[in-house]
Amino acid sequence: MGRVQDRIAVVTGAGSGIGEAIASLLVSEGAEVVLLGRNEQRLKEAQQRIGDRTHVFAADISREADASAVGAFLEQRFGRADILVNNAGTVKRNENMLETTEDEWTSFMQINLLGPFLMSQAILPFMMRQGKGAIVNLASQLGVIAAPGYSTYATAKGGIVSFTKSLAIDYGAYGIRANCVSPGLVETPMAYVGRDNFDAVKQSIASAHPLKRIGTPMDIAYAVLYLASDEAGWVTGTNLLVDGGFTAK
């Protein structure tokens, strides 16, 4: 039997990169996975790569109506939800905080922080009714340490860490666990955003890590699988850094 056999999982930002890797691994371990994202075509391409036991649902999770629609779909199709992985997000690099507008700040927080909040609102009632469930939020090592030019991103990801702890405390009595995975630098399409020279510098970046490499999507996916499975049955409110030892320095 798989580690999440016959469970219904929802993965946001599942069209590529870390989200697709998480969805694929959950399917391989027995789950049925709803692939969420804004780009339906990208989700369908990911579905073709992953295979059976997946369902595509295009939605903008930073909108309350879309998050509610996800909940309605789950109720109609499955009548339950066992795992929620809040992975969707975006990054802003080389930021000059003094030049960041209010609209830019608000838009960024809606994607990175409001989205997980709204999706948790949509999924928690299922888990409360069932008396169990697992929520795994994706933050970042930059929610724990600071780096130049990341003030907006770091604020959002630090908020995810705190939000996770609040979920764990507020809903633990219902048998619901909430944990956080904070990746370091992972080689995905997002790693190239704001880094036109990423291929040229990634070996130098890798050498700054104790393990002398940057991460892969599957490095993160296995951490998520652990926290979503019964193996982590007494783990809640934690932030698991998966960063090749970078923050241990």
RASULCOR-V644806 format. One record per residue. N is the residue number from 1. PHI is phi in radians with two decimals (* if undefined). Layout:
n->[N | N]
phi->[PHI | PHI]
//
This chain:
n->[1 | 2 | 3 | 4 | 5 | 6 | 7 | 8 | 9 | 10 | 11 | 12 | 13 | 14 | 15 | 16 | 17 | 18 | 19 | 20 | 21 | 22 | 23 | 24 | 25 | 26 | 27 | 28 | 29 | 30 | 31 | 32 | 33 | 34 | 35 | 36 | 37 | 38 | 39 | 40 | 41 | 42 | 43 | 44 | 45 | 46 | 47 | 48 | 49 | 50 | 51 | 52 | 53 | 54 | 55 | 56 | 57 | 58 | 59 | 60 | 61 | 62 | 63 | 64 | 65 | 66 | 67 | 68 | 69 | 70 | 71 | 72 | 73 | 74 | 75 | 76 | 77 | 78 | 79 | 80 | 81 | 82 | 83 | 84 | 85 | 86 | 87 | 88 | 89 | 90 | 91 | 92 | 93 | 94 | 95 | 96 | 97 | 98 | 99 | 100 | 101 | 102 | 103 | 104 | 105 | 106 | 107 | 108 | 109 | 110 | 111 | 112 | 113 | 114 | 115 | 116 | 117 | 118 | 119 | 120 | 121 | 122 | 123 | 124 | 125 | 126 | 127 | 128 | 129 | 130 | 131 | 132 | 133 | 134 | 135 | 136 | 137 | 138 | 139 | 140 | 141 | 142 | 143 | 144 | 145 | 146 | 147 | 148 | 149 | 150 | 151 | 152 | 153 | 154 | 155 | 156 | 157 | 158 | 159 | 160 | 161 | 162 | 163 | 164 | 165 | 166 | 167 | 168 | 169 | 170 | 171 | 172 | 173 | 174 | 175 | 176 | 177 | 178 | 179 | 180 | 181 | 182 | 183 | 184 | 185 | 186 | 187 | 188 | 189 | 190 | 191 | 192 | 193 | 194 | 195 | 196 | 197 | 198 | 199 | 200 | 201 | 202 | 203 | 204 | 205 | 206 | 207 | 208 | 209 | 210 | 211 | 212 | 213 | 214 | 215 | 216 | 217 | 218 | 219 | 220 | 221 | 222 | 223 | 224 | 225 | 226 | 227 | 228 | 229 | 230 | 231 | 232 | 233 | 234 | 235 | 236 | 237 | 238 | 239 | 240 | 241 | 242 | 243 | 244 | 245 | 246 | 247 | 248 | 249]
phi->[* | -1.31 | -1.25 | -2.30 | -1.00 | 1.12 | -1.63 | -1.72 | -2.09 | -2.10 | -2.15 | -1.54 | 1.09 | -1.59 | -1.40 | -2.95 | 0.96 | -1.09 | -1.06 | -1.13 | -1.10 | -1.09 | -1.04 | -1.09 | -1.19 | -1.09 | -1.09 | -1.12 | -1.77 | 1.83 | -1.43 | -1.84 | -2.13 | -1.62 | -1.58 | -1.92 | 3.09 | -1.48 | -1.78 | -1.11 | -1.10 | -1.11 | -1.11 | -1.16 | -1.17 | -1.12 | -1.05 | -1.10 | -1.25 | -1.37 | 1.85 | -1.16 | 1.15 | -2.25 | -2.40 | -1.66 | -2.44 | -1.47 | -2.81 | -1.76 | -1.25 | -1.47 | -1.95 | -1.04 | -1.10 | -1.21 | -1.09 | -1.12 | -1.12 | -1.08 | -1.04 | -1.13 | -1.09 | -1.09 | -1.10 | -1.25 | -1.46 | -2.16 | 1.28 | -2.85 | -2.71 | -1.87 | -2.38 | -2.15 | -2.00 | -1.52 | -1.82 | -1.02 | -3.11 | -2.45 | -2.15 | -2.25 | -1.94 | 0.93 | -1.45 | -1.74 | -0.99 | -1.20 | -1.76 | -1.34 | -1.47 | -1.07 | -1.13 | -1.11 | -1.06 | -1.11 | -1.06 | -1.12 | -1.20 | -1.09 | -1.25 | -1.51 | -2.11 | -1.16 | -0.96 | -1.04 | -1.09 | -1.16 | -1.17 | -1.13 | -1.03 | -1.27 | -1.68 | -0.95 | -1.01 | -1.09 | -1.16 | -1.12 | -1.13 | -1.37 | 1.41 | -2.97 | 2.85 | -2.36 | -1.97 | -2.16 | -1.76 | -1.73 | -1.91 | -2.97 | -1.05 | -1.39 | -1.50 | -2.04 | -2.07 | -1.78 | -2.56 | -1.09 | 1.42 | -2.25 | -1.07 | -1.22 | -1.08 | -1.11 | -1.10 | -1.10 | -1.27 | -1.11 | -1.11 | -1.10 | -1.05 | -1.18 | -1.05 | -1.05 | -1.09 | -1.13 | -1.02 | -1.06 | -1.28 | -1.29 | -2.12 | -1.06 | -1.13 | -1.60 | 1.40 | -1.74 | -1.82 | -2.28 | -2.39 | -2.30 | -2.00 | -1.99 | -1.28 | -1.51 | -1.26 | -2.12 | -1.38 | -2.41 | -0.96 | -1.18 | -1.13 | -1.57 | -1.16 | 1.31 | -2.34 | -1.11 | -1.80 | -1.01 | -1.03 | -1.32 | -1.89 | -1.16 | -1.19 | -1.12 | -1.11 | -1.04 | -1.17 | -1.41 | -1.70 | -0.95 | -1.53 | 1.05 | -2.70 | -1.59 | -1.41 | -2.02 | -0.95 | -1.22 | -0.99 | -1.34 | -1.04 | -1.17 | -1.15 | -1.11 | -0.99 | -1.00 | -1.21 | -1.44 | -1.63 | -1.18 | -1.07 | -1.80 | -1.07 | -2.06 | -2.07 | -2.68 | 1.35 | -1.75 | -2.08 | -1.65 | -1.40 | -2.12 | -2.47 | 1.08 | 1.52 | -1.04 | -1.41 | -1.43 | -1.20]
//
